[in-house]
Amino acid sequence: MNKNNANDGGANASGGRRKRVLILGGGFGGLYAARRLGQTLGRRADVEVALIARENYLLFTPMLHEVAAGDLNPADIVAPVRKMVRNARLIQGEVTGIDVQAHVVCYRVGALRQPREITYDHLLIALGSETHYFGMSDVEAVAATMKSLADAALLHTRMVAALEEAAQDTDAERRRHLLTFVVAGGGFAGVETVGAVNDFLRDAIRHYPELHSSMLRVVLVHSGELVLPELNERLSRYTMQKLSGRGVELRLGARVSGYRAGMVLVTPGEPIGSMSLIWTAGATPAPVLSSLNVEKVKGRLKVNEFLEVAGQEGVGWAVGDCAAVPDGDGFHPPTAQHGMREGVAAARNIEAAVTGGQRVPFRFSTIGQLASIGHRVGVAQVLGMRFSGLAAWWLWRTVYLAKLPGFSKKLRVAIKWSLELLFPREIEQLVTFRDLDRVEKLGALLRATRSEAEVQASQGLRWQEDSSRRGSVSRPSGVENHVGH
């Protein structure tokens, strides 16, 4: 990284240099930290708070499966960052590198992914995690995931498209493959997804006279003997009983090991013919962190009780899925309720570092765990109490509705859930394959334009280096230093 090109943070009204607190990541941890820091340090003339995030919204991930099932619209479960965070600078971009020695972060912005750099005085890393396929490129190429808003919307599209195609297909084997859906992973994401997928398909298929619910096959593949291993055995067994009773086939003690020619490979066991594989079985810290020269625990940044990155005390912090936050002999789980509180705690300690205050160790115990496992059925483990069924499902909706950011969003979701009691769920295919073809063509055009721009930039840099050796300090036309702006 060329740290000489990095922006120095600018000057305050009195002409002095402003300190910059830089937050990487717009998930729960990063956004709640930015929100807190904007309210405190962001009001000061000598401090700038900046947030780099890939999206300009916070995605409320606990409700993703409701979008996939058509119960909610995509816009219902997102909150605009610019409305949530005040007195902080939002940079919509993707982080591509971090130099902790030079205090420089590299990122890319815009459709052309133009490179930028920005310096910092204090850094909070909250870059979350990415889907992990364990090296199975064949699975990665075909599987749907449940990490983003687009994932949920596209899964809904894939389910409707499969029903439409199966209704017109007369080949029995192909129809079976179209109507078979495999979910890999029996944790919270997998169980909630398979419950939502199963409910949607069995409800929607009633509107296809060519099809019957007996033609559907929904399979959950899980490597353990109990789903939802985070909960106690009784709730796990209740979940399996309810899923099985609603037509979900459980393949326990097995894992998806590949995808070949329309077949989901399962080890051990027989392959499953399916054109719809949904992957929720693995996550790994953001890849950009792999090259970061700091201590890690299974890829996650090791932090102390003050959430400071090892070796970067007083300068660098980390929270959320990408951080190994100590909790006794183990680590705090990478959940939203922990991420939000870690973000606020890190913000307080950053304030202390800037103002010379006292650091506060992070202490938090899980309040409870909730899962919606299907229509009006849930499981809950809250403050030592365990219950299931309608009461748990109602509690799930009540708690997450309360936590959904923004009053207008709460109201919209509450109305949608109320109307659900009177009207059937949505089964429109809002994104068609024609639309996807157009997106692919646009993507190809953007990739070609990016490649051309990168070639021109590299030629410009070589020209600049040659000029520097000749004693010139000028730039070639069209090559600008946008770094830090």
N, C-alpha and C positions, 0 to 999 in steps of 0.2 A: 504494500500500500504506500502511496505517496503522501505522507503526512503533511508535506509542505503545501499541498494543494487544499488541505482541509480548511473549512471555515472556522474562524476563531471564536464564534459565538456572538460577535458584534459588540456594541458598546451600549452602556446605559445612558440615561439622560445627562449624567455628570461627566461623561466621557470615559468612565472606567470600563473594564472588560466585564461582560456578564458571564456568570457561571451557567453552564448548561447541564441540566438533568435530562438524560436521554432514556426513553423507555422503548424497548423493542417488543412488539407483540400486542395485538388488540383483543386478546381473549379476556377471560374473567380477571386473571391476575394483573395483566398489564393495564387494562382499562380502569379497574378500580383503584390502582395505584395512581394513574394519571388523573383520575377524578379527584383524589385526595390532594395530590401535589398541586393541581391547578387551583384548588381552594386555598392553599397555604403559600407555598413558594412561588406559585405563578402570579401572585399579586405583587411580588417584590420587583423593584426596578432593576435589581442587580442579578436576577436569576431568570433564566428561560427554561421552561418545561416543554419538551418536545416528545412526540409519540410517533413511532414508525409502525404502521400496521398495513397488512395486505388489503384488508377491506375497510370501508369507512362505516362499518356497523359492527355491533356486538351481536353475535349469534347465540341465541339461547338454546344450547345444545340439548337440554333435557326434553325438549318438545320436537326434536327432529323427526321422530317416528310418526308424530301426528301429521306432519306435512306429507310424509310418504304415503300415509293412509288416506289422505284427502280430507282429514278432519279440520285442518287449518291451512291457510294460505301461507306461502313463503314469507310475505311481508309481515305476517302476524307475530313472528318469533325473532325479529331483529329490531335493534334499537340504534338509531344514528349516533355515531360517536360525537359528531359536532354539537349535538344537542345535549349529550351526557357530560361532556368534558368542557369546562370553561377555563380560560386563561392558560391554555396549552396549545402548542402548535401541532397540528396533525399533518403528517407526511404519509400519503398513501403510497406505499412501495414495498418491495420485498428485500429483506436483508440478505446479502450475499457474502459478507465477511465481517469479522470483528478482530481488530488489532488491540489487544489489551495493553500492550507496551506503549504504543503510540497514541492510545485513546482515540481511535478512529473507527468508524463503522462505515462499511460500503453497502450500498443498496441500489436497486434499480427501480425506475419509475416509468409509468405510462405504457401504452401499447407496444412501443418500440423498446421497452426495457432499457432506457438510457441510464448509464452508470452515474452514480453520485457518491460523494463521501461527506461525512459530517463528523466533527469532533465532539467530545464530551468531557465533562469534569466528573460526573457521576453517572453510572450506567445501571439500569435495571433490565435484566434479560428475562422475558416472559414469552418466549417463542413457541411454547407448547410442544406438541408432538405431531408426527405424521404417521400415516398408515404403514405398517410393516408387513411385508409379504414373505419374509424369510427366504429371500432369494428366488422365489417362484415367479419368474417373469411371465409364464403362461397364465397364472392366476391374476397377476397384476393387469394383464392386457384385457381381460374379459370381465373381471369382477366389479360389481357396484360396491360402493363403500357408504359409510354413514358418518362422515366427518364434517361436511359442509352443507350449506343451503342448497347448492346445485346438486349434491349427492341425493338429498331427499326428494327434490323435485324430479330428478331424472329417474329415480327408482319408481316413483309414481307413474311416470311416463312409460317405463319399461313394463310395468305390470299391466297397464291398460293396453299397450301395444301387443303384448303377448295374448291377452284375451281376444283382441280384435283379429289377430292373425289366426289363432286357433279356431275361431268361429268360422273361418273361411277355408281352413285346411282340411282336406279329406284323407291325408296320409295319417294313419293311426299312430305310428311311432313318432312322427314329427310333432303331432298334436300332444302326445304325452310329454315330450321334451319341452314344448312351449308352456305347458301347464304344470311343470315341476319347478319349484323354487327352493334353492338350498341356501341356508344361512350358516356361515361358519363362525363359531364363537358363542359360548354360552354364558358370557358375563352380562352385565346390565345392558349394554348396547345391543348385543345379540338377542337376548331374550325379549327386550322391548320391541326390537325390530321384527322378530319372527311373529310375535303376537299381533303387531299391527298389520304385517303383510298377510297373515292368515285371515284376520278379520276382514280386511279389505277385499281380498279375493273371493271369499265365500259370500260376502254381501253383494259384490259387483256381478258375480257370475249369474245371478238370478235374472239379470237383464239381457242375457245371451241365450235365446231359445235353442241354439245349436249345441250348447254346452250344459253340463250338469256338475254340481259340486263334487260328485264322486270321481270326476276326472282330475280334480286338483290333487297335487301332492306337494306338501310343504314340509321340508326336512331341516332339522337343526342338528348340526354336527358339532360336537364338543369333546375336547380331549379328556375332560374329567368325568368322574362318575356321577357328579351332582352339578346341575346348573346353578348359577348365582352363588359361587363358592364364597363370596364375601358375606353372605347371610348364614344363619344357622341351618342345620340339616332339616329341621321340620319345615321351614319356609321353602327350602330348595325342593324338597319332595312334593310339597303342595304345588309349587310352580310346575314341576314336571307332570303332575297328575292333571292339572288344569289344561296345560298345553296339549297333552295327549288326548284328553277328553274332547278337545276342540278340533282334533284332526291333525295335529302336528306330529310328525314322525321324529322320534329322538334317536340319534346315533351317538351314543355316549362311549367314552373311552376310545375315540377315534379322532382323526384330524384330516382335513383336506390337504392332500399332498400334490395336487396338480390339476390341470385341465387339458384334456386332449379330445379333439374332434367331437365336441358337444357332450363330453362325459366329464363329470366331476370325479376326480380320483380320490378315494377315501382309504386311509390306512389306519388299522386293518379294515377289510370289508370290501364289498362289491362296489364298483363305480356307480354313479347315479347319472342317468341321462337327463340333462337339464341345460336350458339356454339362459338360465338366470341364476348366477351365483352372487351372493351378497356377503362381503367379507368384513367381519368385525373382530377378527381373531388376533390382531396384533397392532401394537403402536410402538413407535420409537421416537426419541427426542429429535427435534428439528435437525436435519442433516448438516446445516451450517455450523452447528456446535461441535461436530466431530473433529474439526481441525483446530479448535480453540485449545491453546496450550495451558490448560488449567486442570486441576484434579477432578476426576469424574467417578461416578458410581453407576456402572452399567449404562454408560452413555449420558447419564444425567449429571448436571453440574453439582459438585459437592458444595454445600453451604453450611455455615455454622448456625447457631441458635438465633443469631441476629439477621439471618438470611443473606449474609455476605459470602460471596464466592471465595473459596479457599485461595489465598495468595493475593486477593484483591480487596482486602478489608478496608472499609472507608471509601472505596471507589466503585466497586462492582457488587451488585446484588442479583439474585435469581429467584424466581418463584414459579409455581405451577408445574405442569407436566414435565418441563425440562430441568427441574431442580430436584435434587435429593435432599429433602428437608428433614433434619433429624427429629425423631420422636422416640425418646428412650433408646432401646436397643435397635429400633427399626427406623422407618421413615414414614412421613405422612403420605396418605394415598393421593394420587393425582385426580382429585375430584373438584367439581365447581365450588362446593362449599369451602373447601380448603384453599383453592386458588384465590377466591375473592378476599379471604381473610389474610392470606399471605401477602397479597398485593397491598392491602392497607397497612399491614405491619411493616413491610419493606419501605413504604412511603414515609412512615413515621421515622424510621431509622435513617432514611436519606435526609429528612428534615433535620434530624439531630446532627448529621455529619456536616450539613451546610451551616447550621446556626451554632454549632458547638454544644448541643444539648446531650441528654443522656439516652443511650440506646436502650431498647426494650426487647427482651427475648421473645420469640414467637411461641405461644402456647395455645393449643386448641385441640379439643377432643371432638371426634365426629358426633354430631347431634343425633343423626339417624340416617337410615338408608331406605329409599322407597323405589319401587318399580311398578310400572303399569304393564301387566303381562297379557292384556287383552281387554276386550270390551267389558267395562264395569268390573274388572277383576284386578286386584293388585296384591302386593306383599309389602309389609312395612316392618322395620326394626328401628324403633325410636325410643331413646332414653331407657334402654333395657327392656322395653315392652315390644312384644312381637304379635302381629295380627295380620290377617289376610282377608281376601274377598272384597266385597263392595266397600266396606269401611276403609280399607287400605287404599283402594282405587280413588275414593272420594278425597282422602287425605293427600294422596299424590297430586291430584288436580288443585286442591286448595293451597297447598304449600307452594307449588311451582307457579301458580297464578299470582300469588303474593310476591314471589321473587322476580317475576318477569318485569324488566325495567320499563318504566313509562306508564302513566295512567291510561293513556289512549290505547296502548297495546293491551293492557289488562282488560279494558272494557270491550275491545274487539273480540278477544279470545273468549271472554265470558259470554258474550252474545252468540258467538259461533257454537260454543258448547251447549248453550241453551237451545238453539235452533236444531242442533243435532238430535234432540229428543223428539222433534216433530217431522224432520225431513231427512231423506236418505243422504249418504255421503256423496261427494263429487266423484264422477267416474270419467270426466272428460280427459282426452289426451291433449293437453295444452301445448306440448312440444312434440312435433311430428318428426319423422325421419328426414323429411324434406328440410325442416328447420335445422336439424343436426348436420345435414350435408352442407347447408349454407355456412354454418358456423365453422365446419372443417375447412371449407374453401377460404373463409376469412382468416382462419388460423394459419393456413399455408401461405397466404399473402403476407401476413404479418411476420412470419418466420423468415420469408425471403427478404423482406424489407429490413428486418433486424440484421440478418447476415450481411447485407450490403452496407448498412450503417457501421457495423463492427469492422468490416474491411476498410472502409474509409477512415474510421477512427484510428485503426492501427497504422495506416499509412501516414496519417497526420502526426501520430506520436513519433514514428520513425523520422519524419521530416523535422519535427521539433528537436529530437535528440541530435540529429546531424547539425542543425542550426546552432544548438547550444555548444557543440564542440567547436563551431566556427566563431563562437562569441556572440551569437545572436540570441535575443531573448523574446523575439516576436513570435506570434502564432500564425499558422496558415489560415487562410480564409475559411470560415465554416467550422473551425475547431474551437469550441468555447469551454471555459472552465465554469461549469454550473455547480461545482461541488459545494455542498453545505447550504445551498439555497432552496 
